[in-house]
Every structure is written in structure tokens, then in C-alpha cells.
Amino acid sequence: MAYPSEHYGLCSNGGLRIVLALVATFLVGYIAKPQLYSRESSSNQTLCPCDCDCSEEIALSLPLGFINSSYSDCGNHDPDVHEEMEKDIVALLSEEIDLQKRVDNDSSEHTRALIMDARRASSHYQKEAEKCNAQTETCEEARERAEAELVEEYKLSALWEKRARELGWKYNRKMYT
């Protein structure tokens, strides 16, 4: 045994299981408790300010965006809701289409602006690349000229050294002392 039995205490497998079971129980209670309260309050309909009989089965079976005439007394006390409820389906659909057109126009304008920015950036980088290529070509031409001049200088140095040797010159490392 690596550890004596006195080291286990509350950290033994049994104690750890009890602690985990308590934590799990509290978590389940914490998660399930609000759902129980919401079911009780929805069954009493204390949260709904309207006087109408709005059962959830009818509301869920209706397609989204359509207004049922059985809800005509819902929201009569709220002027905004009352105004929306009085609109007919054609007005609501045309309003929805207008909103969709505005959203589409806004997104199109935004897309066009992004495209123009991308084109500007692309043009800028293309000009910079052309400048860089021109400078690289200039440097390459200068390097080639310098290389040709160096070759000519080597040839001229070799010719002068040959003539100097013919005239009796000897190479001495200690020319300057």
C-alpha cells in the first residue's frame, strides 16, 4: 500500500460519492424548480393581462403571421396592440414585404460598399506590387551592370598584373610597412 488507511478519511470513494450525489440532487432541484413554478402560473393564467380565453393548443395550431378573429378582444386595453389587431391580413403582409425590401436594400448597399472597399484595396495592392516589380527589375539591371563591370575590371587587373610581371614585378604581401 502506498498510503496508510488514515489518509482516506472524507476523500474515500464512499464520501466522494455522497458529496457528488448531494450536488447532483441540488442541481436537479435548481433546474426543475423554475419549470414547476412556470407550469403552475401558466395554468392559472395570472401572467396574461388579457381577458380572453387564449388556450395554448389553439395558439400553437395557428400558422405564424396570421390573425385569428377569436382573439379580437385580446389587447383592447393596449393602444399599440389594438392598432395592430385592427389591421387586415393584406396590410400586414404588405408591411412585412416593405420591411423585407428595406432590409434587402440595406444589405445590398452594405454589400456594395464592401465590394467597393475590396476593389480599392485590391487596386492599391496591385499598384504597390507593380512598383515593387519595377524596383526589382531596376535592381536586377543594376546588379547585372555591376557584375559586367566587375568582370571587365578583373580582366583589366589581370592584364596590368601580367604586364607588371613581364617588367619584373614580384608580388609582395608587405607592400606597406
Secondary structure, 3 states (H helix, E strand, C coil): CCCCHHHCHHHCHHHHHHHHHHHHHHHHHHHHHHHHHHHHHHHHCCCCCCCCCCCHHHHHHCCCCCCCHHHCCCCCCCHHHHHHHHCCHHHHHHHHHHHHHHHHHHHHHHHHHHHHHHHHHHHHHHHHHHHHHHHHHHHHHHHHHHHHHHHHHHHHHHHHHHHHHHCCCCCCCCCCC
